[in-house]
Amino acid sequence: MTDMLFTNARLIDPVALTDSLGALLVRDGKIVDVYESAPDANGATVIDCGGKCLAPGIIDIGVKVSEPGERHKESFRSAGRAAAAGGVTTIVTRPDTIPSIDTPEILEFVERRAQADAPVHVLPMAALTKGRDGREMTEIGFLQDAGAVAFSDADRVVTDTKVFSRALTYARSLDALVIGHTQDPGLSKGAAVTSGKFASLRGLPGVSPMAERMALDRDIALLEMTGARYHASQITTARALPALERAKRNGLDITAGVSVHHLTLNEMDVADYRTFFKVKPPLRSEEDRVAVVQAVADGLIDIICSMHTPQDEESKRLPYEEAASGAVALETLLPAALRLYHAEMIDLPRLFRALSLNPARLLRLDAGRLLAGAPADLILFDPDAPFQLDRTKLLSKSKNTPFDGARMQGKVLGTWVDGERVWEKA
């Protein structure tokens, strides 16, 4: 593989939290060194970045690829292409497929399909309980040996605390990561939006933000009892933040994420029952959104993810209460997140701390860094390039994005995985 020298690059370093001009040398799929000024090429292929941003590739935790069972919604081939176009170099897939990824055999099928079809890294999660039904835990050890990087029942909550505590204890003995959905299932059952004046005016069933706080409190108590490694997939309300802060301060092994939709949209965006804005948990108030953005900037919330959930037209073009939840976001994750940068709510190094570095740390990967020896998983992007999103041009099979027609800023110019270019803007 030919050496590559990236020159005239605006290097976004989430470790040092710096944003500075420099150069970067890649050899054999690894970063060799980072320079303040470009060295002699010495036969390397020179890539002039033109002053645009060069950053570690995004690591996206919680992507749904609908294989097996619903390949018409999303395949590894389409998801991989969409990820590369969006600057996502590693996708961590959810187990809420048909059937659920709850046995080593299904997991191995997923890994083979991903390796054959996706141009980016694919790391699978496995279900925490069989069939994700919350009654009997899966063979966590065998699944871990087969390649599962985390265990989760996705958007289902294990309501039986004895089953959940046993699963956490067993996961702790194997040093396995458990990812939880923090929504009290009783309060949130049948809800389509967040409760409040807007929900009442629209006549839609709502769920109180306290449902998130209650579920998080329960899970924190079980973490105190078991000592497990735990990641809350989405923290979206201000009411949950003090509990998260206390748990971290008390030394529990807990991290938290949030979807880019909850950082950039609010409950008012549902407007006249626009089902592309129906996500899980539902969009929150503007006060909650601002509080959660600040928590990301402060590092209290560790990770920003796409929560990519493809749905076909038939499942979205229904009355709001009946429509399926979820939105595609692999290609819109970066430009949507850059809204926070353009609003001066967070700088680029801290943004990529949440998009790249912290997910790598959680999964114990060497990626997410612009450091010698790290994998050359890189993205080159122009944070200021304007465009209007046309959902029909998305590479995902499903087109259910809330950003259709939105004016956005930030285009990916190139994506490299292990030093090999997998995306180039036409």
Secondary structure, DSSP 8 states (H G I E B T S, - for coil): ---EEEEEEEEEETTTTEEEEEEEEEETTEEEEEESS----TT-EEEE-TT-EEEE-EEEEEE---TTT-TTT--HHHHHHHHHHTTEEEEEE-S-SSS-S-SHHHHHHHHHHHHHH-SSEEEE-B-SBGGGSSSSB--HHHHHHTT---EE-TT-----HHHHHHHHHHHHHTT-EEEE----HHHHTT--EESSHHHHHHT--EE-THHHHHHHHHHHHHHHHH--EEEES----GGGHHHHHHHHHTT--EEEEEEHHHHH--GGGGTTT-GGG--SS----HHHHHHHHHHHHHTSS-EEE--B----HHHHSS-TTTS---B--TTTHHHHHHHHHHTTSS-HHHHHIIIIIHHHHHHT-S-S--STTSB--EEEEEEEEEEE--GGG-SSS----TTTT-EEEEEEEEEEETTEEEEE--
